[in-house]
Amino acid sequence: MTALDRDMPEPAALDRTLRKITEVLAKQLACPTQAAPDWSEFEWIMARAVAAMHGVSPLLSRALRWQGPAGWIEFLEQQRAHTAKRHARVVELLLRLDQRAREAGVAAVALKGVALHAFGVYQAGERPMADVDLLVRPADAHRAATMLESLGYAESFKTWKERVFTPVDAQEPALLGEHSNNGVKIELHEQICERLPLRITDVTELMFPTQAQPGLNAYPSRASLMIHLLLHAAGSMAFQSLRLLHLHDLARLSSQMTQEDWDAVLGLPSAESHVTILSFRDSRPDPWRAGG
């Protein structure tokens, strides 16, 4: 019998334990202390699960100032190594997607995690990416799906806001956390919206560049990326699925925002108007156009 089997508490107590561990890890990410938490063996096992569920294991591997018990730091370092290897696979996939999209005449916006890395908010190995999110116009959706199929992907399921494509030769994913061999899914979006408590909020028109070109395009600005991340976090909160990684994304991106960026975010009109007022345009070249 393992410590996990022997010490498994009742559901209510387990809920309290998970909440406590989550709060501690969140505080350690923001303001790391010198002393490790005084946790039981069972709580340290649960800490691995919490870090993996919230997608912050690689970040904790560099943020923490203490070691913890044997196996804890090793787990975090392994997660960072797997995340870095997986990032290399994602970059390779993005290059293939960009080339194939250009050939197909499909303009797509690479969303969220891809954009955060492209803007320099994260470096390879810091932020896990379970999938690649692409936004296309409805008129391009069929060609985009055909393009993904030509790259060895097949549609596995569909929700009200996205179509999910998985590699046809995907292996079974690792039981816990990141693994470099896990398949990279692609989520194809025709709109960017969330079901918030009072209504569906749609910001699709704020996500496309003014003149999107065939291939992978960046967001119009950091402001538009921030708007998307805020909406995504709000949608996750509505369904109790918010992760520490979502909050960390917002904090990291906020540290790069200029006054002009914030003016654009705060000046956003009602979502129903679909009027793009984001005046800020990043001065760096589109990362997907380099050399192109």
VMD Tcl script that draws the C-alpha trace (Angstrom):
set ca {
  {0.00 0.00 0.00}
  {1.40 3.39 -1.00}
  {1.29 6.58 1.04}
  {-1.32 7.84 -1.40}
  {-3.62 4.87 -0.69}
  {-2.97 4.89 3.05}
  {-3.51 8.60 3.62}
  {-6.29 9.34 1.14}
  {-8.73 11.61 3.03}
  {-12.46 11.96 2.62}
  {-13.62 14.09 -0.35}
  {-14.24 17.20 1.76}
  {-10.82 16.97 3.39}
  {-9.19 16.30 0.02}
  {-10.84 19.44 -1.35}
  {-9.40 21.49 1.51}
  {-5.95 19.97 0.94}
  {-5.99 20.77 -2.77}
  {-7.12 24.32 -2.09}
  {-4.38 24.82 0.51}
  {-1.67 23.49 -1.79}
  {-2.94 25.58 -4.70}
  {-2.84 28.75 -2.59}
  {0.70 28.02 -1.40}
  {2.03 27.32 -4.91}
  {0.33 30.44 -6.27}
  {2.00 32.56 -3.57}
  {5.36 30.91 -4.22}
  {5.12 31.82 -7.91}
  {4.39 35.45 -7.08}
  {6.57 35.93 -3.99}
  {8.83 32.93 -3.32}
  {9.97 32.39 0.26}
  {13.11 30.75 1.63}
  {11.37 27.97 3.59}
  {9.61 24.92 2.16}
  {6.02 24.22 3.26}
  {5.59 21.86 6.19}
  {3.58 19.22 4.32}
  {2.99 15.52 4.87}
  {4.16 12.89 2.39}
  {0.63 12.72 1.01}
  {0.48 16.51 0.57}
  {3.78 16.53 -1.34}
  {2.38 13.88 -3.69}
  {-0.73 16.01 -4.17}
  {1.51 19.04 -4.81}
  {2.83 17.34 -7.95}
  {-0.71 16.80 -9.16}
  {-1.68 20.41 -8.41}
  {1.38 21.80 -10.21}
  {0.64 19.62 -13.24}
  {-3.08 20.43 -13.33}
  {-2.38 24.15 -13.18}
  {0.40 23.95 -15.77}
  {3.02 25.64 -13.57}
  {5.55 22.87 -12.91}
  {8.19 24.34 -15.29}
  {7.71 27.81 -13.80}
  {8.04 26.49 -10.25}
  {11.30 24.74 -11.17}
  {12.94 28.18 -11.49}
  {10.85 30.27 -9.10}
  {11.24 28.24 -5.89}
  {14.06 29.07 -3.48}
  {13.79 25.83 -1.51}
  {14.27 22.17 -2.40}
  {11.49 20.26 -0.67}
  {11.64 16.48 -0.21}
  {13.48 14.07 -2.50}
  {11.68 13.76 -5.80}
  {9.89 17.12 -5.75}
  {12.56 19.20 -7.49}
  {13.39 16.24 -9.73}
  {9.73 16.15 -10.83}
  {9.73 19.89 -11.59}
  {13.00 19.69 -13.53}
  {11.72 16.75 -15.56}
  {8.57 18.70 -16.36}
  {10.65 21.66 -17.54}
  {12.80 19.39 -19.73}
  {9.74 17.76 -21.30}
  {8.17 21.18 -21.85}
  {11.29 22.43 -23.65}
  {11.43 19.36 -25.91}
  {7.75 19.65 -26.62}
  {8.18 23.35 -27.45}
  {10.72 22.40 -30.12}
  {8.13 20.07 -31.64}
  {5.52 22.85 -31.56}
  {7.88 25.26 -33.33}
  {8.51 22.68 -36.04}
  {4.76 22.16 -36.42}
  {4.16 25.90 -36.67}
  {6.66 26.21 -39.52}
  {4.87 23.42 -41.38}
  {1.50 25.03 -40.71}
  {2.72 28.40 -41.94}
  {4.05 26.94 -45.19}
  {0.97 24.81 -45.84}
  {-1.40 27.70 -45.02}
  {0.41 29.96 -47.47}
  {0.12 27.29 -50.15}
  {-3.59 26.88 -49.40}
  {-4.22 30.63 -49.30}
  {-5.52 30.46 -45.73}
  {-4.89 33.34 -43.32}
  {-4.75 32.10 -39.72}
  {-3.93 33.80 -36.42}
  {-1.77 31.75 -34.04}
  {-3.35 32.23 -30.62}
  {-2.53 32.29 -26.89}
  {0.55 30.22 -26.00}
  {2.09 30.55 -29.44}
  {1.65 34.32 -29.36}
  {2.99 34.63 -25.81}
  {6.21 32.93 -26.91}
  {6.38 34.99 -30.12}
  {6.09 38.24 -28.13}
  {8.89 37.08 -25.82}
  {6.65 36.74 -22.76}
  {7.95 33.18 -22.25}
  {11.06 31.30 -23.27}
  {11.19 27.67 -24.38}
  {10.62 25.34 -21.44}
  {8.72 27.80 -19.26}
  {5.13 27.42 -20.43}
  {3.43 24.15 -21.41}
  {1.33 24.09 -24.57}
  {-1.12 21.22 -24.81}
  {-2.25 22.34 -28.24}
  {-1.94 24.94 -30.99}
  {-4.93 27.27 -31.39}
  {-5.65 28.76 -34.81}
  {-8.26 31.34 -35.77}
  {-9.51 31.42 -39.37}
  {-12.34 33.16 -41.17}
  {-15.49 31.00 -41.62}
  {-14.97 31.16 -45.38}
  {-11.54 29.52 -44.90}
  {-12.62 26.86 -42.40}
  {-13.05 24.03 -44.91}
  {-9.70 24.70 -46.58}
  {-8.06 24.95 -43.16}
  {-9.48 21.57 -42.12}
  {-8.27 20.01 -45.38}
  {-4.86 21.55 -44.75}
  {-4.67 19.98 -41.29}
  {-5.67 16.60 -42.68}
  {-2.84 16.85 -45.22}
  {-0.45 17.24 -42.27}
  {-1.57 13.97 -40.70}
  {-4.37 15.26 -38.48}
  {-7.96 14.12 -38.16}
  {-10.90 15.85 -36.52}
  {-11.55 14.08 -33.21}
  {-14.45 16.14 -31.86}
  {-16.22 19.46 -32.16}
  {-17.63 21.91 -29.63}
  {-19.74 25.03 -30.00}
  {-16.63 27.20 -30.40}
  {-13.88 24.99 -31.87}
  {-12.93 21.90 -33.84}
  {-10.22 19.71 -32.35}
  {-7.74 17.89 -34.57}
  {-5.35 15.23 -33.28}
  {-2.46 13.43 -34.99}
  {-3.63 10.18 -36.56}
  {-0.59 8.41 -35.08}
  {-0.86 9.97 -31.60}
  {0.35 7.91 -28.64}
  {-1.37 7.59 -25.31}
  {-0.54 10.72 -23.26}
  {1.51 10.60 -20.07}
  {-0.48 9.96 -16.90}
  {0.66 13.16 -15.16}
  {1.87 16.47 -16.50}
  {3.95 17.19 -19.58}
  {5.76 14.65 -21.72}
  {7.71 15.38 -24.87}
  {6.07 12.46 -26.68}
  {2.50 13.62 -26.07}
  {0.70 14.43 -29.29}
  {0.19 18.12 -30.17}
  {-3.48 18.86 -30.82}
  {-4.67 21.66 -33.06}
  {-7.83 23.58 -32.16}
  {-9.42 25.36 -35.11}
  {-11.55 28.40 -34.27}
  {-13.84 30.46 -36.48}
  {-14.65 32.86 -33.65}
  {-13.21 33.95 -30.32}
  {-16.00 34.03 -27.78}
  {-16.94 32.81 -24.32}
  {-20.20 31.98 -22.58}
  {-20.16 34.39 -19.68}
  {-22.97 34.43 -17.08}
  {-25.19 36.97 -18.86}
  {-24.32 36.47 -22.52}
  {-21.90 35.13 -25.10}
  {-19.13 37.68 -25.57}
  {-17.50 37.68 -29.02}
  {-14.24 39.53 -29.78}
  {-13.33 37.81 -33.04}
  {-12.95 40.98 -35.06}
  {-10.40 42.32 -32.58}
  {-8.10 39.33 -33.12}
  {-7.42 39.59 -36.87}
  {-4.70 41.89 -38.22}
  {-6.00 44.65 -40.47}
  {-4.45 42.96 -43.49}
  {-4.09 39.27 -42.66}
  {-1.95 37.40 -45.17}
  {-2.01 33.69 -46.12}
  {-0.03 31.74 -43.54}
  {0.27 32.26 -39.79}
  {-0.37 35.80 -38.60}
  {0.28 37.43 -35.23}
  {-2.29 39.29 -33.16}
  {-2.63 42.96 -34.17}
  {-0.97 43.97 -30.86}
  {-0.25 42.98 -27.28}
  {-3.49 44.73 -26.41}
  {-5.54 42.34 -28.54}
  {-3.70 39.38 -27.01}
  {-4.49 40.74 -23.54}
  {-8.18 41.08 -24.45}
  {-8.26 37.47 -25.58}
  {-6.49 36.20 -22.46}
  {-8.83 38.18 -20.19}
  {-11.89 36.81 -21.97}
  {-10.51 33.27 -21.85}
  {-9.83 33.60 -18.12}
  {-13.33 34.98 -17.54}
  {-14.86 32.07 -19.44}
  {-12.79 29.62 -17.41}
  {-13.92 31.24 -14.17}
  {-17.56 30.90 -15.22}
  {-17.10 27.13 -15.44}
  {-14.64 26.78 -12.52}
  {-11.75 25.73 -14.77}
  {-9.38 28.67 -14.27}
  {-5.74 27.57 -13.92}
  {-2.79 29.30 -12.29}
  {-1.16 29.36 -15.73}
  {-3.99 31.59 -17.03}
  {-3.31 34.10 -14.26}
  {0.44 33.88 -14.78}
  {-0.05 34.61 -18.49}
  {-1.91 37.79 -17.58}
  {0.74 38.85 -15.07}
  {3.64 38.22 -17.44}
  {1.97 39.99 -20.37}
  {0.97 42.91 -18.13}
  {4.64 43.52 -17.33}
  {5.27 44.23 -21.03}
  {2.25 46.46 -21.60}
  {2.73 50.15 -22.41}
  {0.31 52.95 -21.57}
  {-0.79 52.87 -25.20}
  {-1.56 49.16 -24.87}
  {-3.69 49.74 -21.77}
  {-5.49 52.65 -23.41}
  {-6.43 50.30 -26.24}
  {-7.62 47.59 -23.83}
  {-9.66 49.98 -21.68}
  {-11.12 51.66 -24.75}
  {-12.60 48.42 -26.07}
  {-16.22 49.01 -27.18}
  {-19.05 46.56 -26.54}
  {-18.30 43.18 -28.09}
  {-21.43 43.28 -30.24}
  {-20.19 46.32 -32.18}
  {-17.22 44.39 -33.58}
  {-15.35 47.70 -34.02}
  {-11.57 47.31 -33.72}
  {-10.13 50.36 -31.96}
  {-6.76 48.88 -31.06}
  {-4.43 51.67 -32.14}
  {-1.21 50.08 -30.92}
  {0.79 48.05 -33.41}
  {3.89 46.22 -32.26}
  {6.99 47.65 -33.89}
  {8.71 44.30 -34.26}
  {8.17 42.29 -37.47}
  {5.58 39.55 -37.60}
  {7.47 36.50 -36.23}
  {5.92 34.30 -38.94}
  {7.09 36.56 -41.72}
  {10.77 36.54 -40.80}
  {12.76 35.67 -43.88}
  {9.54 35.36 -45.86}
}
mol new
graphics top color blue
foreach p $ca { graphics top sphere $p radius 0.5 }
foreach p [lrange $ca 0 end-1] q [lrange $ca 1 end] { graphics top cylinder $p $q radius 0.2 }
display resetview
